Amino acid sequence: MTAIPVRTIGAMATLAVATTVAAGASTEAAIAGQRVQAPKASHFGHGSNRITNRWFPLARGSEYVYDGQKDGKQARDVMTVTRRIRTITGIRAAVIADRLFLNGVLAERTTDWYAQDKRGTVWYLGEATAELDANGMVTSTEGSFLNGRDGAKGGIFMPAHPRVGYSGQQESFKGQAEDRFRIVDMATSVTTPAVSSQNAMLTEEKTPLEPGVVDHKYYVQGIGTVKEQQVAGAPPGQGEETQLVSFKAGQ
């Protein structure tokens, strides 16, 4: 794979796979702002593991590297879109490997599963996460969930046709995974070492499991997440912030 030094987006957006399914009774419209129901396999096709949503494309083989800070430590997050597929409740999902390093030491490893329905909406079907100590031993798997297991439900991660004010729940597993989001802006500016754009999407994320904590995420068409920042709820010097420093496009 060849690294793509993206400095300005515009031309980049035209390189994105802009597959958009024809309008109709949209799945996300029925659940916007409401508790997400479990995704139905009938809403997904055989190629649901191919994520082509223009705001959150996950081409197989892509690698995203984010630098920043977490808990007062230097953080590097490496996210790789693998070529593996996992079938979850009858839905073929893309498998994403995520590795978080703090001060150069692997501190967390996570596997995420995403699938795209026939209308182009990206669903989050679960994650298996493990926090590690300095010796590489697992200390916690809190936050792990799988759609359809033990009452857990996946949710919408990125709607096919996002708009300001749209809100939804990304995951539903009582006491473990209850993230929610709202689209705040569709034409904001963002600058990171790898990307600059005047037309980024800004979302706000919260969870009842961490009252008072608010995160902002920035998305750029053709790439996906480029910056994440905790804007409320952290003690001084302990907030989290990461931004995209490297992007290798897959196919």
Secondary structure, DSSP 8 states (H G I E B T S, - for coil): --B------SHHHHHS-------SS-HHHHHTTS------GGG--TTTT-B--TTS-B-TT-EEEEEEEETTEEEEEEEEEEEEEEEETTEEEEEEEEEEEETTEEEEEEEEEEEE-TTS-EEEEEEEEEEE-TTS-EEE-TT-EETTSTT-EEEEEE-SS--TT-EEESEEBTTTB--EEEEEEEEEEEE-SS-EEEEEEEEEEE-TTSTT-EEEEEEETTTEEEEEEEEES--TT---EEEEEEEE---
